[in-house]
Amino acid sequence: MPMIQVTMLEGRTVEQKHALIKELSEATARAVDVPIERVRVALYEVSADDWGIGGVPVSVARAGNPLGT
């Protein structure tokens, strides 16, 4: 049974998340030749304060202060 875990920044709509689950499930079922009912998807949303890129929280980088100072 394939299990897909996606970690992403929060902020997507419910419709976008549902579409992502559908597309990932369909693609995985095709790629590994399993019934779609066997595919599991878990979405984990992280706040911009809890996600860092290059040592800087995304919230700080988005505020126009990429060095976090």
C-alpha positions in Angstrom: 0.0 0.0 0.0 1.7 3.2 -1.1 1.7 6.1 1.4 2.4 9.6 0.2 3.3 12.3 2.7 3.3 15.9 1.6 4.6 18.8 3.7 3.8 22.2 2.4 3.3 25.8 3.6 -0.2 26.5 4.8 -2.5 28.7 2.7 -3.9 26.5 0.0 -7.7 26.2 -0.3 -9.6 23.1 0.5 -10.3 22.7 -3.2 -6.5 22.8 -4.0 -5.8 20.2 -1.3 -8.5 17.9 -2.6 -7.2 18.2 -6.1 -3.6 17.4 -4.9 -4.8 14.3 -3.1 -6.7 13.2 -6.3 -3.8 13.8 -8.7 -1.2 12.2 -6.4 -3.4 9.2 -5.9 -4.1 8.7 -9.6 -0.5 9.1 -10.6 0.8 6.7 -7.9 -1.8 4.1 -8.8 -0.7 4.2 -12.4 3.0 4.3 -11.7 3.1 1.4 -9.3 0.2 -0.5 -10.7 -2.0 -0.7 -7.7 -5.7 0.0 -7.3 -6.3 3.7 -6.3 -8.2 2.5 -3.2 -4.8 1.2 -1.9 -3.1 4.6 -2.1 -2.9 6.8 1.0 -2.1 10.5 1.1 -1.4 12.7 4.1 -1.0 16.4 3.8 0.9 18.3 6.5 0.7 22.1 6.6 3.5 24.2 8.2 3.3 27.9 9.0 5.7 30.3 7.3 7.3 30.9 10.8 8.0 27.1 11.1 9.5 26.7 7.6 13.1 27.9 6.9 15.0 28.2 3.7 18.7 29.0 3.8 18.6 29.6 7.5 15.7 32.2 7.3 12.1 31.6 8.2 9.8 32.0 5.1 7.8 34.6 7.0 10.9 36.8 7.4 12.0 36.3 3.7 8.5 37.2 2.5 8.6 40.4 4.6 11.5 41.6 2.4 14.2 40.7 4.9 15.9 37.7 3.4 18.8 37.7 5.9 16.5 37.6 8.9 18.2 40.6 10.5 
